[in-house]
């Protein structure tokens, strides 16, 4: 099953997961109930999965854009090189 969400919807979900995980860790500080830590860990795992999928999507989009504009192609008319020893130094 594939669910399509807007950028704002994904951001809202990530914030909610982060807040829930933080709340469960704070509850654990007073209760010492391992279930609170389990739920906090589950929220963090979900956050990482969604964030990772979002980052993968951004990388794919960037690759598509780079391919579309021809990024990475060499242009023989422009050459540039920098000699690191030729850069100015700041000395007193």
The first five atom37 places (N, CA, C, CB, O) and aatype in JSON, in Angstrom:
{
  "aatype": [20, 20, 20, 20, 20, 20, 20, 20, 20, 20, 20, 20, 20, 20, 20, 20, 20, 20, 20, 20, 20, 20, 20, 20, 20, 20, 20, 20, 20, 20, 20, 20, 20, 20, 20, 20, 20, 20, 20, 20, 20, 20, 20, 20, 20, 20, 20, 20, 20, 20, 20, 20, 20, 20, 20, 20, 20, 20, 20, 20, 20, 20, 20, 20, 20, 20, 20, 20, 20, 20, 20, 20, 20, 20, 20, 20, 20, 20, 20, 20, 20, 20, 20, 20, 20, 20, 20, 20, 20, 20, 20, 20],
  "atom_mask": [
    [1, 1, 1, 1, 1],
    [1, 1, 1, 1, 1],
    [1, 1, 1, 1, 1],
    [1, 1, 1, 1, 1],
    [1, 1, 1, 1, 1],
    [1, 1, 1, 1, 1],
    [1, 1, 1, 1, 1],
    [1, 1, 1, 1, 1],
    [1, 1, 1, 1, 1],
    [1, 1, 1, 1, 1],
    [1, 1, 1, 1, 1],
    [1, 1, 1, 1, 1],
    [1, 1, 1, 1, 1],
    [1, 1, 1, 1, 1],
    [1, 1, 1, 1, 1],
    [1, 1, 1, 1, 1],
    [1, 1, 1, 1, 1],
    [1, 1, 1, 1, 1],
    [1, 1, 1, 1, 1],
    [1, 1, 1, 1, 1],
    [1, 1, 1, 1, 1],
    [1, 1, 1, 1, 1],
    [1, 1, 1, 1, 1],
    [1, 1, 1, 1, 1],
    [1, 1, 1, 1, 1],
    [1, 1, 1, 1, 1],
    [1, 1, 1, 1, 1],
    [1, 1, 1, 1, 1],
    [1, 1, 1, 1, 1],
    [1, 1, 1, 1, 1],
    [1, 1, 1, 1, 1],
    [1, 1, 1, 1, 1],
    [1, 1, 1, 1, 1],
    [1, 1, 1, 1, 1],
    [1, 1, 1, 1, 1],
    [1, 1, 1, 1, 1],
    [1, 1, 1, 1, 1],
    [1, 1, 1, 1, 1],
    [1, 1, 1, 1, 1],
    [1, 1, 1, 1, 1],
    [1, 1, 1, 1, 1],
    [1, 1, 1, 1, 1],
    [1, 1, 1, 1, 1],
    [1, 1, 1, 1, 1],
    [1, 1, 1, 1, 1],
    [1, 1, 1, 1, 1],
    [1, 1, 1, 1, 1],
    [1, 1, 1, 1, 1],
    [1, 1, 1, 1, 1],
    [1, 1, 1, 1, 1],
    [1, 1, 1, 1, 1],
    [1, 1, 1, 1, 1],
    [1, 1, 1, 1, 1],
    [1, 1, 1, 1, 1],
    [1, 1, 1, 1, 1],
    [1, 1, 1, 1, 1],
    [1, 1, 1, 1, 1],
    [1, 1, 1, 1, 1],
    [1, 1, 1, 1, 1],
    [1, 1, 1, 1, 1],
    [1, 1, 1, 1, 1],
    [1, 1, 1, 1, 1],
    [1, 1, 1, 1, 1],
    [1, 1, 1, 1, 1],
    [1, 1, 1, 1, 1],
    [1, 1, 1, 1, 1],
    [1, 1, 1, 1, 1],
    [1, 1, 1, 1, 1],
    [1, 1, 1, 1, 1],
    [1, 1, 1, 1, 1],
    [1, 1, 1, 1, 1],
    [1, 1, 1, 1, 1],
    [1, 1, 1, 1, 1],
    [1, 1, 1, 1, 1],
    [1, 1, 1, 1, 1],
    [1, 1, 1, 1, 1],
    [1, 1, 1, 1, 1],
    [1, 1, 1, 1, 1],
    [1, 1, 1, 1, 1],
    [1, 1, 1, 1, 1],
    [1, 1, 1, 1, 1],
    [1, 1, 1, 1, 1],
    [1, 1, 1, 1, 1],
    [1, 1, 1, 1, 1],
    [1, 1, 1, 1, 1],
    [1, 1, 1, 1, 1],
    [1, 1, 1, 1, 1],
    [1, 1, 1, 1, 1],
    [1, 1, 1, 1, 1],
    [1, 1, 1, 1, 1],
    [1, 1, 1, 1, 1],
    [1, 1, 1, 1, 1]
  ],
  "atom_positions": [
    [[0.84, -1.17, 0.0], [0.0, 0.0, 0.0], [0.89, 1.24, 0.0], [-0.96, -0.01, 1.21], [1.84, 1.34, 0.77]],
    [[0.57, 2.16, -0.86], [1.32, 3.4, -0.94], [0.4, 4.56, -0.56], [1.93, 3.61, -2.36], [-0.69, 4.72, -1.11]],
    [[0.86, 5.36, 0.38], [0.1, 6.52, 0.83], [0.86, 7.76, 0.4], [-0.13, 6.5, 2.38], [2.06, 7.88, 0.68]],
    [[0.2, 8.66, -0.26], [0.84, 9.9, -0.69], [0.44, 11.02, 0.25], [0.47, 10.24, -2.15], [-0.75, 11.26, 0.49]],
    [[1.43, 11.71, 0.78], [1.2, 12.81, 1.71], [1.9, 14.06, 1.2], [1.71, 12.45, 3.13], [2.89, 13.98, 0.48]],
    [[1.36, 15.2, 1.57], [2.03, 16.45, 1.23], [3.2, 16.65, 2.16], [1.05, 17.66, 1.3], [3.32, 15.97, 3.18]],
    [[4.06, 17.58, 1.81], [5.22, 17.91, 2.65], [4.75, 18.34, 4.04], [6.08, 19.02, 2.0], [5.35, 17.95, 5.04]],
    [[3.7, 19.16, 4.11], [3.19, 19.63, 5.4], [2.62, 18.48, 6.24], [2.11, 20.7, 5.18], [2.8, 18.46, 7.46]],
    [[1.95, 17.54, 5.6], [1.41, 16.39, 6.33], [2.53, 15.53, 6.92], [0.52, 15.54, 5.4], [2.44, 15.09, 8.06]],
    [[3.57, 15.31, 6.14], [4.71, 14.53, 6.63], [5.37, 15.26, 7.8], [5.73, 14.27, 5.49], [5.73, 14.63, 8.8]],
    [[5.54, 16.55, 7.67], [6.14, 17.33, 8.75], [5.3, 17.25, 10.01], [6.31, 18.8, 8.33], [5.84, 17.1, 11.11]],
    [[3.98, 17.33, 9.88], [3.09, 17.23, 11.04], [3.22, 15.88, 11.72], [1.63, 17.47, 10.6], [3.25, 15.79, 12.95]],
    [[3.3, 14.82, 10.93], [3.45, 13.47, 11.49], [4.78, 13.34, 12.22], [3.35, 12.4, 10.37], [4.84, 12.79, 13.31]],
    [[5.86, 13.85, 11.62], [7.17, 13.76, 12.26], [7.2, 14.52, 13.58], [8.25, 14.31, 11.33], [7.76, 14.05, 14.56]],
    [[6.59, 15.7, 13.61], [6.55, 16.48, 14.85], [5.73, 15.74, 15.92], [5.93, 17.89, 14.59], [6.13, 15.69, 17.08]],
    [[4.59, 15.16, 15.51], [3.75, 14.43, 16.46], [4.49, 13.22, 17.03], [2.45, 13.98, 15.79], [4.42, 12.96, 18.24]],
    [[5.21, 12.49, 16.18], [5.98, 11.33, 16.65], [7.08, 11.76, 17.6], [6.58, 10.58, 15.46], [7.32, 11.1, 18.62]],
    [[7.76, 12.85, 17.28], [8.82, 13.36, 18.14], [8.26, 13.77, 19.5], [9.53, 14.55, 17.47], [8.83, 13.45, 20.53]],
    [[7.14, 14.49, 19.5], [6.51, 14.92, 20.75], [6.04, 13.73, 21.58], [5.34, 15.85, 20.46], [6.19, 13.72, 22.8]],
    [[5.46, 12.72, 20.91], [4.98, 11.53, 21.61], [6.15, 10.79, 22.25], [4.22, 10.61, 20.64], [6.06, 10.38, 23.4]],
    [[7.23, 10.61, 21.5], [8.4, 9.93, 22.05], [8.98, 10.66, 23.24], [9.46, 9.78, 20.99], [9.36, 10.04, 24.24]],
    [[9.04, 11.99, 23.15], [9.55, 12.8, 24.26], [8.64, 12.67, 25.48], [9.67, 14.28, 23.84], [9.12, 12.53, 26.6]],
    [[7.32, 12.71, 25.25], [6.36, 12.59, 26.35], [6.51, 11.23, 27.04], [4.92, 12.76, 25.82], [6.48, 11.16, 28.27]],
    [[6.67, 10.15, 26.26], [6.81, 8.82, 26.85], [8.12, 8.69, 27.64], [6.75, 7.75, 25.75], [8.15, 8.01, 28.67]],
    [[9.18, 9.32, 27.17], [10.43, 9.29, 27.93], [10.3, 10.06, 29.24], [11.59, 9.88, 27.09], [10.84, 9.65, 30.27]],
    [[9.57, 11.18, 29.21], [9.34, 11.94, 30.43], [8.47, 11.15, 31.41], [8.68, 13.29, 30.11], [8.71, 11.18, 32.62]],
    [[7.45, 10.44, 30.89], [6.61, 9.61, 31.75], [7.44, 8.5, 32.38], [5.44, 9.01, 30.95], [7.23, 8.15, 33.54]],
    [[8.37, 7.94, 31.61], [9.21, 6.87, 32.13], [10.07, 7.36, 33.29], [10.1, 6.31, 31.02], [10.35, 6.6, 34.22]],
    [[10.48, 8.62, 33.24], [11.31, 9.17, 34.32], [10.59, 9.1, 35.67], [11.69, 10.63, 34.0], [11.23, 8.92, 36.71]],
    [[9.28, 9.24, 35.66], [8.55, 9.18, 36.93], [7.98, 7.78, 37.21], [7.42, 10.2, 36.94], [7.88, 7.38, 38.37]],
    [[7.61, 7.05, 36.17], [6.97, 5.75, 36.39], [7.94, 4.57, 36.39], [5.92, 5.53, 35.33], [7.71, 3.56, 37.05]],
    [[9.03, 4.69, 35.65], [9.99, 3.6, 35.43], [9.31, 2.37, 34.83], [10.68, 3.22, 36.75], [9.77, 1.24, 35.02]],
    [[8.22, 2.6, 34.11], [7.48, 1.53, 33.42], [8.14, 1.3, 32.07], [5.96, 1.9, 33.25], [8.2, 2.2, 31.23]],
    [[8.63, 0.08, 31.86], [9.34, -0.23, 30.61], [8.45, -0.07, 29.38], [9.88, -1.64, 30.67], [8.96, 0.13, 28.27]],
    [[7.14, -0.16, 29.55], [6.23, 0.03, 28.42], [6.36, 1.45, 27.86], [4.78, -0.24, 28.85], [6.22, 1.66, 26.65]],
    [[6.62, 2.42, 28.73], [6.81, 3.79, 28.27], [8.04, 3.9, 27.36], [6.96, 4.75, 29.46], [8.01, 4.57, 26.33]],
    [[9.12, 3.21, 27.75], [10.32, 3.23, 26.91], [10.09, 2.5, 25.6], [11.5, 2.59, 27.65], [10.6, 2.91, 24.55]],
    [[9.32, 1.43, 25.64], [9.0, 0.69, 24.42], [8.22, 1.57, 23.45], [8.2, -0.59, 24.75], [8.51, 1.6, 22.25]],
    [[7.24, 2.29, 23.98], [6.44, 3.17, 23.13], [7.28, 4.33, 22.59], [5.24, 3.71, 23.91], [7.11, 4.74, 21.44]],
    [[8.18, 4.86, 23.42], [9.07, 5.93, 22.95], [9.96, 5.42, 21.83], [9.92, 6.49, 24.13], [10.18, 6.1, 20.83]],
    [[10.49, 4.21, 22.01], [11.33, 3.61, 20.97], [10.56, 3.36, 19.68], [11.91, 2.31, 21.47], [11.1, 3.56, 18.59]],
    [[9.32, 2.94, 19.8], [8.49, 2.72, 18.61], [8.23, 4.02, 17.87], [7.16, 2.07, 18.99], [8.27, 4.06, 16.64]],
    [[7.98, 5.09, 18.62], [7.77, 6.4, 18.0], [9.03, 6.85, 17.28], [7.36, 7.45, 19.06], [8.95, 7.39, 16.17]],
    [[10.19, 6.63, 17.89], [11.46, 7.0, 17.26], [11.72, 6.17, 16.0], [12.63, 6.83, 18.24], [12.21, 6.69, 15.0]],
    [[11.39, 4.88, 16.06], [11.57, 4.01, 14.9], [10.71, 4.49, 13.75], [11.24, 2.54, 15.25], [11.17, 4.59, 12.61]],
    [[9.43, 4.8, 14.04], [8.52, 5.31, 12.99], [9.04, 6.62, 12.43], [7.09, 5.51, 13.56], [9.01, 6.84, 11.21]],
    [[9.53, 7.5, 13.31], [10.06, 8.79, 12.87], [11.21, 8.57, 11.89], [10.54, 9.63, 14.09], [11.28, 9.21, 10.84]],
    [[12.11, 7.65, 12.25], [13.27, 7.4, 11.4], [12.86, 6.81, 10.06], [14.24, 6.46, 12.1], [13.42, 7.17, 9.03]],
    [[11.88, 5.91, 10.05], [11.42, 5.32, 8.79], [10.82, 6.38, 7.87], [10.38, 4.21, 9.06], [11.12, 6.42, 6.68]],
    [[9.97, 7.24, 8.43], [9.32, 8.27, 7.62], [10.35, 9.3, 7.16], [8.19, 8.96, 8.41], [10.34, 9.71, 6.0]],
    [[11.22, 9.72, 8.06], [12.24, 10.71, 7.72], [13.17, 10.13, 6.65], [13.05, 11.13, 8.98], [13.53, 10.83, 5.7]],
    [[13.56, 8.88, 6.8], [14.43, 8.23, 5.82], [13.78, 8.15, 4.45], [14.81, 6.85, 6.29], [14.43, 8.39, 3.43]],
    [[12.49, 7.8, 4.42], [11.78, 7.73, 3.15], [11.69, 9.11, 2.51], [10.36, 7.15, 3.35], [11.82, 9.26, 1.3]],
    [[11.48, 10.11, 3.35], [11.4, 11.49, 2.84], [12.75, 11.93, 2.29], [10.94, 12.45, 3.95], [12.81, 12.58, 1.24]],
    [[13.83, 11.58, 2.98], [15.17, 11.95, 2.5], [15.51, 11.22, 1.2], [16.24, 11.64, 3.57], [16.11, 11.8, 0.3]],
    [[15.12, 9.94, 1.11], [15.35, 9.18, -0.12], [14.61, 9.83, -1.28], [14.9, 7.71, 0.04], [15.13, 9.92, -2.39]],
    [[13.39, 10.3, -1.01], [12.59, 10.94, -2.05], [13.25, 12.24, -2.51], [11.17, 11.22, -1.54], [13.25, 12.55, -3.7]],
    [[13.8, 12.99, -1.56], [14.47, 14.25, -1.91], [15.7, 13.97, -2.75], [14.86, 15.03, -0.63], [15.97, 14.69, -3.72]],
    [[16.45, 12.93, -2.4], [17.65, 12.58, -3.17], [17.26, 12.16, -4.58], [18.45, 11.44, -2.48], [17.91, 12.56, -5.55]],
    [[16.18, 11.37, -4.71], [15.73, 10.96, -6.05], [15.3, 12.17, -6.86], [14.57, 9.95, -5.94], [15.62, 12.27, -8.04]],
    [[14.57, 13.1, -6.22], [14.14, 14.31, -6.91], [15.34, 15.13, -7.35], [13.22, 15.15, -6.01], [15.37, 15.66, -8.47]],
    [[16.34, 15.25, -6.48], [17.53, 16.02, -6.81], [18.28, 15.38, -7.97], [18.45, 16.15, -5.59], [18.8, 16.07, -8.84]],
    [[18.33, 14.05, -7.98], [18.99, 13.35, -9.09], [18.25, 13.59, -10.39], [19.08, 11.84, -8.8], [18.87, 13.8, -11.44]],
    [[16.92, 13.57, -10.33], [16.13, 13.81, -11.54], [16.34, 15.22, -12.06], [14.64, 13.57, -11.26], [16.46, 15.44, -13.26]],
    [[16.4, 16.18, -11.14], [16.62, 17.57, -11.53], [18.02, 17.72, -12.12], [16.44, 18.52, -10.32], [18.2, 18.39, -13.13]],
    [[19.01, 17.1, -11.47], [20.38, 17.19, -11.97], [20.49, 16.59, -13.37], [21.35, 16.47, -11.01], [21.17, 17.13, -14.24]],
    [[19.81, 15.47, -13.58], [19.82, 14.86, -14.91], [19.14, 15.77, -15.93], [19.12, 13.49, -14.88], [19.6, 15.9, -17.06]],
    [[18.05, 16.4, -15.5], [17.3, 17.26, -16.43], [18.09, 18.48, -16.86], [15.99, 17.7, -15.78], [18.0, 18.91, -18.01]],
    [[18.88, 19.04, -15.94], [19.63, 20.25, -16.3], [21.03, 19.93, -16.78], [19.71, 21.19, -15.11], [21.79, 20.83, -17.15]],
    [[21.38, 18.63, -16.77], [22.68, 18.25, -17.29], [23.82, 18.44, -16.31], [22.96, 19.02, -18.52], [24.97, 18.56, -16.72]],
    [[23.5, 18.48, -15.04], [24.55, 18.65, -14.04], [25.49, 17.45, -14.11], [23.94, 18.81, -12.62], [25.05, 16.32, -14.31]],
    [[26.74, 17.71, -13.94], [27.72, 16.65, -13.99], [28.35, 16.49, -15.36], [27.1, 15.37, -13.57], [29.34, 15.78, -15.51]],
    [[27.77, 17.13, -16.34], [28.37, 17.07, -17.66], [29.58, 17.99, -17.69], [27.35, 17.46, -18.76], [29.59, 19.05, -17.07]],
    [[30.58, 17.58, -18.4], [31.77, 18.41, -18.47], [31.66, 19.39, -19.62], [33.02, 17.54, -18.63], [31.11, 19.08, -20.67]],
    [[32.18, 20.55, -19.39], [32.2, 21.58, -20.42], [33.67, 21.9, -20.67], [31.37, 22.87, -19.99], [34.36, 22.42, -19.79]],
    [[34.14, 21.6, -21.85], [35.56, 21.78, -22.14], [35.95, 23.25, -22.26], [35.91, 21.07, -23.42], [37.14, 23.57, -22.25]],
    [[34.98, 24.15, -22.38], [35.31, 25.56, -22.51], [35.68, 26.21, -21.19], [34.14, 26.3, -23.12], [36.38, 27.22, -21.15]],
    [[35.22, 25.62, -20.09], [35.47, 26.22, -18.77], [36.37, 25.28, -18.0], [34.14, 26.49, -17.99], [36.04, 24.11, -17.77]],
    [[37.5, 25.79, -17.6], [38.37, 25.01, -16.73], [38.75, 25.91, -15.56], [39.64, 24.49, -17.5], [39.01, 27.1, -15.72]],
    [[38.78, 25.31, -14.42], [39.14, 26.08, -13.23], [39.95, 25.19, -12.32], [37.88, 26.61, -12.5], [39.63, 24.02, -12.11]],
    [[40.99, 25.75, -11.79], [41.77, 25.04, -10.79], [42.26, 26.06, -9.78], [42.96, 24.26, -11.44], [42.51, 27.22, -10.1]],
    [[42.39, 25.59, -8.57], [42.82, 26.47, -7.49], [44.07, 25.87, -6.88], [41.71, 26.67, -6.42], [44.09, 24.69, -6.51]],
    [[45.09, 26.68, -6.78], [46.31, 26.26, -6.11], [46.17, 26.65, -4.64], [47.58, 26.92, -6.77], [46.17, 27.84, -4.33]],
    [[46.06, 25.67, -3.73], [45.85, 26.01, -2.33], [47.03, 26.8, -1.74], [45.63, 24.74, -1.52], [46.86, 27.52, -0.75]],
    [[48.21, 26.67, -2.34], [49.35, 27.42, -1.83], [49.36, 28.85, -2.34], [50.64, 26.73, -2.22], [50.12, 29.69, -1.85]],
    [[48.52, 29.14, -3.32], [48.45, 30.48, -3.87], [47.39, 31.33, -3.18], [48.17, 30.42, -5.34], [47.25, 32.52, -3.49]],
    [[46.63, 30.75, -2.25], [45.6, 31.5, -1.56], [46.24, 32.45, -0.55], [44.61, 30.55, -0.87], [47.28, 32.14, 0.04]],
    [[45.63, 33.6, -0.34], [46.2, 34.54, 0.64], [46.11, 33.97, 2.05], [45.47, 35.91, 0.58], [45.18, 33.23, 2.38]],
    [[47.05, 34.31, 2.86], [47.05, 33.88, 4.27], [46.89, 35.11, 5.14], [48.36, 33.11, 4.64], [47.27, 36.22, 4.77]],
    [[46.31, 34.88, 6.28], [46.11, 35.98, 7.24], [47.22, 35.88, 8.29], [44.68, 35.92, 7.91], [47.19, 35.02, 9.17]],
    [[48.16, 36.75, 8.17], [49.24, 36.76, 9.16], [49.35, 38.16, 9.75], [50.61, 36.32, 8.51], [49.01, 39.15, 9.11]],
    [[49.8, 38.2, 10.96], [49.9, 39.51, 11.64], [51.28, 40.05, 11.53], [49.5, 39.4, 13.12], [51.57, 41.13, 12.04]]
  ]
}
